[in-house]
Amino acid sequence: MNRRVVLYIGMSLDGYIADRAGGVGWMAGDGSQPGCGGSYPDFYRGVGAVVMGGRTHRQIVEELSPGRWPYPEKVCFVLTRRPRAAEGEVTFTDEPPAQLIQRLRRRGDGDIWVCGGADLARQLAAADCIDRYCISVLPILLGEGISLFGGLGVERPLRLVSAERYNGIVDLVYERRGEAALL
C-alpha cells in the first residue's frame, strides 16, 4: 500500500507559520463563524500517522496541549537530533525525514500527516515527498516570523484541488502536477 503524505498546516497571509517568537496564538479566524471546525475534523479522520519536528512536539506538549496528547490513537513520529525512548504513541527518531516517509508509506493505513514545523516541511517538499498541500491561510499579516517555504531552493509545480473559506480562513488544497503526481 502506498499512503498519501499530506502537509496540513496553517499560515499567515504573508506566509508565516509562527510569529518571530515562535508563537501561534494568532492562529484563529476572524470570528465571523464561531465554533466552525473548518476542514480539520474531516482531515483528521483520514490520518493514520503524524510526523513532526522536535520543536513542534515541544510546543504541543508544553504550550498548546499540556497534560493531554491531542492525537490519541494515532502513531506519531518526532524527528529530533536527540532521540529518546518512546512515550505512548510517540516515537522519537533521528532518521532522515525522506527515509522515514518512504518507510511509513509502505505500512499502516490512512494519510501521513506532516504536522510541522517549517524545517521539516521544507525538507520534505525539497525531496518531493509531499503528495498534498493543505494550507489554511489565516486572516493576519505578521510581518515577520517563521516562514513556511522560505529558502526551499526548488520549484514544485502544483495543481489546485480545492479552495474553501470559513471564519475568515481560506483552505487551499494543492497536489503535485505533472510526472511527479504519478509516483
N, C-alpha and C positions, 0 to 999 in steps of 0.2 A: 504494500500500500504506500502511496506517495502522498503525504499530508501537505496541506497548504500552509505556508508561512505568512502570517499577517502582522504587519506593523499597525497597531491600533493605538493612536496617541492623540493628545490634544496639543494645540499650539496657539500662540497669539497671532493676530492678523499679520504681524511683522515677522513671523517665523521662529519665535522662541518657545521652548517647552518649559522653561523656568526663568524666573527673574534673575537679576545679577547676583543675588544672594543664594540662588538655588531653590527659592520658594515657589510653591504652586498654589498658594492661597487665592490667587486671582482667577483660578480655573472655575468659572461659573458662567452661566448665561446672563442675559440682561434682565431677568425677572418677568419677562412677558408671558411665560408659561410655567409658573411654579409647579414643581413636582413632576415635570416631564422628564422621563428617564432617557429620552432620545434613543439612539441606536444601541447603547451598551447592553441592555438586558438580552436582546436577541443575539448580539455578537457573542456575549459571554457563554450562552448556552451551547454554542458550537465549538468552544475551546476545549482542547484535551490536555494541552501543556502550556505553561507560561515560562518565558525566558526573559531575564532582566539582568542588568548590571548590578554590581555591588552597591553603588551609591543609591540607586533606585530602591533596592531592598532595604537599605538602612533608613531611607526617608519614609518608606512604608511602615516599618516596624517601630520607628522612633517618633515620627511626627503625624503621619496620616491615619494610622490604624494601630496605635499602641495597645498591646494586650489582646488583639484579635486579628488573626491572619485573614485577609479579605478574599483569599482564593481557596476556600476549603474544597477538598476532594479533587483538586487539580494538581498534577505533578508540576513542580516548579524547579527551574534551574537558574542559579545565580552565578553569573560569570564574575570571578574575582581573582585577583592576584594572590590572595591568601585564603585558599580553600580550607574548610574545616568540616567537622562531622555534620552529617545531615540533621535537620531539625524538622521532624514530621514529614510533610510532603516536599520540603525544600532541600535540594541537593546543591552544594556549593562546589564549583569546579573551576579549574584554570584551563580547561580545554579550549582550543581556539574556537571562536564563535561559529565560523562557517563549518567546521568539522562537527561541532555539537549539532547544528541544524541538520546536516546531512544524516547523522546518526538518528536523530529524532524523527526525521521524515520516514524512516523505514520501520518504525514501531509505534504502536499505540493508535488511538483514534482521535478524531477531532483536529481542529486547527492548532497550529503552534503560534501562540501569541507572543510577539516581540513587544514587551510591555514598556521598555525603556532601559536605559536612557539614550541620550543623543549619540554618545560614542559608540554604543552597541548598534544602534540603528544605522549609523554611517558605515560601520564596518560591514554589516550585513548587506546594505544597499550597494556598497562598492564591490562586494563579492557576488552580487546578483543573486542573493539568497532569498529575497523577499518577493513573494508572489502577488500580494495585495497590500496596498497602502490605504488605510482608513484614517484619514486625518480630520479631526474635529477642529475647525478654526473658530476660536473664541473671540467675542467682541471686545477686544482690548489691544491697544498698542503699548508695548512695554518699552520700546526704545533701545533696550539692550538686555542681555541675558544669555542663556544657553541656547544657541542656535541648533535647530533640528538637523539641517543638512549642510550647514556652512562648512566649506572645505572638503566636500565629498570627493572632488577631483575626477569624477567620471560622469558621463552622460547616461541617463537611463530613460529611454523612451517609454511613455506610459499611455494608457487609454482610459478615459473617464468611463466608469461603470455607472455611477450614480451620484447625485447631489441632493441632499435633503436639508431642510432648515427647521429648527425648533429652538425656542427660548433664546433667540439671538445668535445661536450657534449654527454653523454650516458644516455638515458632514460631507466630505468629499471622499469617494472611493475610486481608486485607480488600480489597474492591473498592468502587468507587463504588456508591451506591444511588440509585434514582430516575432522574429525567430525565438527570442528568449521566452515567449509565452508558451512555446511548445515543449519546454524542458520538463 
